[in-house]
Amino acid sequence: MKRSKTSKSWMSEHVSDAYVKQAQIAGYRSRAAFKLIEANEKYQFLEKKMNVVDLGSAPGSWSQVLASLMDGNGNIFALDLLDMDPIKGVDFIQGDFREQRVLEILEKKLDKTHLDLVISDMAPNISGIKSADQAGIIYLNELALQFAVDWLKPKGNFLVKSFIGAEFDDYVREVKKYFETVYTFKPKSSRNRSSEIFVYGKSKI
Ligand SMILES: C[S@@+](CC[C@H](N)C(=O)[O-])C[C@H]1O[C@@H](n2cnc3c(N)ncnc32)[C@H](O)[C@@H]1O
């Protein structure tokens, strides 16, 4: 029997939810861990010793991946609107990245530490109003890019989560001004129904 569209999408959602189980087994706080792992398998930007900032870090699975790989080497700074349970080796700030005051707290912590990597999984709460949600994520993407441009070392790397929609192409064009090569990709661990897409800026100019 030919599968209906609904059962096909149910099946792919079911398969991608295998990531929830896998996350539980591996001890990750969220299935999002696999998006970072997949991105790194593709572009190889994680190192055993780095200075890295993780924006939109809660509940903490990306920071867990970093902390376990780095094992006390380098520095991991993480920031989120929401509180995050502590992770050994991760210096966490709770605050809204859109606020100047919060940016200044992070910059003060960094002191003169220039970064090898900035990763951002920040996403606003979905309101259901598509244009407002899209504008919200693009704004966070722009703030993350500005921060990355200011704080990355030359040749540093940038990974940011966005949504396909209005202004996404303009955003990618903007990222291309600052990085030698820019890729967009959707990890297998990202739910099919989601418009989420990642932008990877390799090697800051
Ligand atoms: C998809 S979750 C991140 C998951 C995380 N990467 C992990 O692996 O556990 C998106 C996060 O972005 C955060 N966020 C959204 N808007 C933010 C803002 N303006 N400032 C800081 N964090 C924000 C949310 O609170 C949420 O925890």
The ligand as a Gaussian input file, in Angstrom:
#p B3LYP/6-31G(d) Opt

LIG

0 1
 C       16.969000      25.552000      21.318000
 S       17.312000      26.209000      22.874000
 C       19.043000      25.938000      23.037000
 C       19.419000      24.513000      23.318000
 C       20.881000      24.384000      23.686000
 N       21.765000      24.654000      22.567000
 C       21.204000      23.021000      24.202000
 O       21.940000      22.312000      23.517000
 O       20.749000      22.665000      25.285000
 C       17.243000      27.938000      22.590000
 C       17.611000      28.774000      23.789000
 O       17.720000      30.147000      23.379000
 C       17.439000      30.925000      24.508000
 N       17.192000      32.321000      24.139000
 C       16.184000      32.798000      23.376000
 N       16.233000      34.142000      23.321000
 C       17.332000      34.515000      24.033000
 C       17.895000      35.781000      24.356000
 N       17.363000      36.913000      23.915000
 N       19.009000      35.811000      25.129000
 C       19.543000      34.639000      25.582000
 N       19.036000      33.422000      25.329000
 C       17.941000      33.355000      24.553000
 C       16.212000      30.230000      25.093000
 O       16.014000      30.581000      26.434000
 C       16.568000      28.759000      24.899000
 O       17.103000      28.189000      26.062000

